Amino acid sequence: MDYLEINGGRKLSGKIDISGAKNAALPVIAATLLNDGISKIDNLPNVVDIKTLLKLIEILGAKVSWINQNAVEIDTTNITSTRAVYEIVSKMRASILVLGPLLTRFGECEVSLPGGCAIGQRPIDMHLKALEAMGADIEIKGGYVRAVAKNGLKGARIIFDKITVGGTENILMAASMAKGVTEIINAAREPEIVQLCEMLQSAGIEIEGVGSSRLLIRGSGGEAIKFPKTISVIPDRIEAGTYLCAGAITYSSITLERVNIEHIQTTIDKLLTMGCDFNIKDESITIYPAKQLKEVNIVTAEYPGFPTDMQAQFMAVASIADGESLIEERLFENRFMHVSELNRLGADIWLKGNTAAIRPVDKLYGADVMATDLRASSALVLAALAAQGTTRIRRIYHLDRGYDNLEGKLKKLNADIIRKKENS
Ligand code: EPZ
């Protein structure tokens, strides 16, 4: 198994490009199942989760042709199976995104239940309840969700009890081929949702309220839909935020290109509070380090609030600030697995319920640590970049799921980072 070895304490410098967003690309790929022809996608990040979803849709009968390492053509004319198997779904929860498109296009499907994961229980009850409201019969048997809507799905008024990104995406896709109008109240407003809406609109689906918490979707009434233009995946706001934190925690100035500034506004605001400064020009952002990092208070929330996917990285940065910071996690019940590992690196973090108190320490020191989920792993990389001495991070397959060429990009920024094999 691979691990990362990082010799910390070096200043970073230079410029890197931000990749396409994994969490935008996943629903875009799932939505190609609505097409009975060829869809083209570019600016795909080169990460394992994308390959996993492509593998799943290949098993369903799609033909995936790579144009280059960031662009694919997906031919979904001949889908031969509507069963999303456990072997793939268990590897990646986002596989549940095939449920809406398969059901609405083929009138039936079976999708393995994704199960819990390191950051929490993560049920899919709201996805299922909404599909039932649209006329699906749903049964859970043998670890699979079996959904049937023989005469197609019908538009309905869906009120989500809680804001759900994946739920909103699944229902948007399901609604796009349903009969009549679907209204989604309390919809998620993340940029990934906006990208999916725009993709569906490019296929002629009428959607009102894009970017708001109330979406109205007029379905095609059972007709498969065509995506006439290449879908270019939006820049990854979490990858961009993670590298800004790398600049902040190492007191370095670095520049990121191909960023959507609006999507990372809350990250920028929090780093400003901590004493960092920025130069922003179009799609480029340069961070200037703080003289001394200051404490910060964060409560995670749905977009446009502070993203839960940036919580771990800020905890790493806050660990060397000059005052006590508080971070409250409101979205996932178990998203603090990085706390004990950050403490192994010398941080002084205390947990009470869903709030972490981060007490300042002068320095972090290299140690052996274990990655537990994607963003927790990136927090360990950040802490290691600032720590004195050598840190070895194990279980980095988590990082490979969502960060495109992490070592390459950090090396380009002058970090001392190397991937090694266990026993080498
Ligand atoms: C998406 O997960 C992202 N994943 C996550 O990013 C991100 O952390 C999360 O949204 C929140 O922003 C992808 O886009 C692939 P939710 P998702 O449905 O869609 C509860 C990363 O690191 N809930 O918005 O699964 C749920 O348990 C990942 O890139 C229900 O109770 O998240 C959670 O507490 C990790 N019932 C809350 O809602 C449901 O039916 C929000 O979850 C659905 C969700």
Residues whose N, C-alpha, C, O or C-beta is under 5 A from the ligand:
A	BS01	EPZ	N23 A94 R122 P123 I124 D125 M126 H127 K162 I163 T164 V165 G166 G167 T308 D309 L331 F332 L374 R375
